[in-house]
């Protein structure tokens, strides 16, 4: 088969499932009190960090019913929990890893839906099997209800995947609209960050991007060997470079502005090249020596593989036009507000502008008409 055209899906970048139910703040407080005792219990092993351990038993609230899943028994281990009490749950989960998905207060759900409806790239779905992430509930260190996002198909074996297994949670301190708004703003910012990661992982350059015969490569500085599918061990000395394909002299290479950034397993985006001080003055590639285009170019030297374990993704955008404000676009701990690029039909424009409020930050990126994308995924293990 041959690809004859390049298009971008208009579907949402991120689908989120929220447990259905009609729980008041008082209802959730009662459940939280039970959970607080279970966390202190010596009969069960309370967990809410899936990167450390998988649950043997989970309890989820669905339509005001509590469903217990014993994963060792499969379908036979799924049943409705009639008595939501410390004694009953201690007996059912004795000696097991226990996860309880605390249901959200109905006011939180309504506030969340209203906020997310403003942004078409994130969608709340009614079926958990259709979701990329589910909103999960737990209790924080002060025994307050708290909410975050969890991969819908989570397993500890996925800890080396590209998307985060779960996000941090945000505590609901009280029953005022201000406190609901604060939690929803944090959840929205986190969802926006997840959607941007998925966007970069799924985006493809247009077919007529132009001849750019290079690829990203990471090498072990001690051995000089290219890092392959086995990945790297923590502590290994590394370098990352652009290296030419075998046919790089087949025809003329159009000079383009290059930008290299990484997204780690925690969703942090960091610009690697060029440096902020260089601007768009030093990053036009390829470089020429004696009339010949460069065969390779070291982007970053002196790296070291470090925690956390997981898959880090490196991206190179090669653009015929310079990208303005690149130092802010490719450096993001989190994003706020409804992005200007949220409904832009150009997928690159949507990702470049996502989370960058032009009037607040003084940025309006120029979206390249012709661009190439290089991608490199590197797995880090213990």
Beta strands, then each sheet from edge to edge (+ up, - down):
strand 1: 14-17
strand 2: 45-46
strand 3: 57-62
strand 4: 65-70
strand 5: 78-80
strand 6: 97-101
strand 7: 122-125
strand 8: 133-139
strand 9: 145-151
strand 10: 170-171
strand 11: 214-220
strand 12: 232-233
strand 13: 237-244
strand 14: 256-263
strand 15: 269-273
strand 16: 284-285
strand 17: 288-289
strand 18: 292-293
strand 19: 296-304
strand 20: 310-319
strand 21: 371-381
sheet 1: 7+ 1+ 8+ 9- 10+
sheet 2: 2+ 6+ 3+ 4- 5+
sheet 3: 11+ 13- 19+
sheet 4: 12+ 21+ 20- 14+ 15-
sheet 5: 12+ 21+ 20- 14+ 16-
sheet 6: 17+ 18-
end
